[in-house]
Amino acid sequence: MSRRLWLLLAVIGVVVMILVIVAVLLNDRLQSDPLQLSDANDGLAFISNRDGPWDIFYLNAAGEVINLTNGAANEHDYFASWSLDGTAINFLSNRAGQMGPAQVKPAEGTVRTLNPVQALTQMLNEGLTDWDPAWSPTGVMGYASLANGLAVNLDLYLLPERDAERERLTSDGPGGPNDWFLAWEPTADRFAYNSNRGGDENIYLMDPASGEITQLTDNPADDVHAAWSMDGDTILFVSERDAALFDGELRLYLMDADGDNQRPFAAENTVFTGDPVHSANGEQVAYMSNESGHWHIYVMDADGENIQQVTDGDADFLFPAWRPIPQSTANTIED
């Protein structure tokens, strides 16, 4: 059985007959506008090997770091992706015998792997079609969505303002590629993202103003989860060129912002500070750095002041993601 990296929601691509039936039932939810999110800041999700395997962790508003997935020694979980309602985290896991999608709800703490029928049922019952919100330095929200009718694949959308109409950036037919893991460039309104439109997972760069798309990586191995340096000059990413995520081997690579000079990340002599993610209210930025010798998560004010290291110890903590809070539940949501 192949151990290659599979897309977080690629299992939703089931036989056409099932898609037709489900699409009819889901039509209202698929075509509805995304949730309006509040300005409130909340906790951060990220991955860590603190307890042995790679797990999904959550730093709540009270400052507690909680292991949400707590896998066995050979179970590895990667890349937290929040639903827009803030109730669920999708992630990649090897728990099903290959790399595939799984989910945990922080309020429940139960991990579930998702086969195609379960994923479609979840969409129908819970309406979780919009995922992984990311705010640009100027406050534009990008996200991935399944709101694509019969295609039921992830496309990228922008929400320029909270009450504006969403703008669809990628559009493909039934069974088309998935586009996801949007990461804003720190110094411009462009972003890097993942797509399997070439067959393998690769990293692309999009300028939404012009619609120009540039493919940055082109490798038979899967390259995923771009993370910009703070100055925007380089991009860190995870690659399976030398080892498999299935085996718990998270291998980091660096490249220039234009895709040139791709090379393994040499942690012993290179400090990388980056993967800046802006909070919904634009007041704080979370990021990661290996400046202490291990990867840790930091939070600072948007102007670069008041830097705080929010994880500690001899383990590694990477790829922070702010938890979104819908406007309708901003005053009632609990950790």
Secondary structure by P-SEA (a helix, b strand, c coil): cccccccccccccccaaaaaaaaaaacccccccccccccbbbbbbbcccccccbbbbbbcccccccccccccccbbbcbbbbcccccbbbbbbcccccbbbbbbbccccbbbbbcaaaaaaaaaacccccccccccccbbbbbcccccccccbbbbbbccccccccccccccccccccccccccccccccccccccccccbbbbbbccccccccccccccccccbbbbcccccbbbbbbccccccccccbbbbbbccccccccccccccbbbbccccccccccccccccccccccbbbbbccccccccccccccccccbbbbbbbcccccccccc
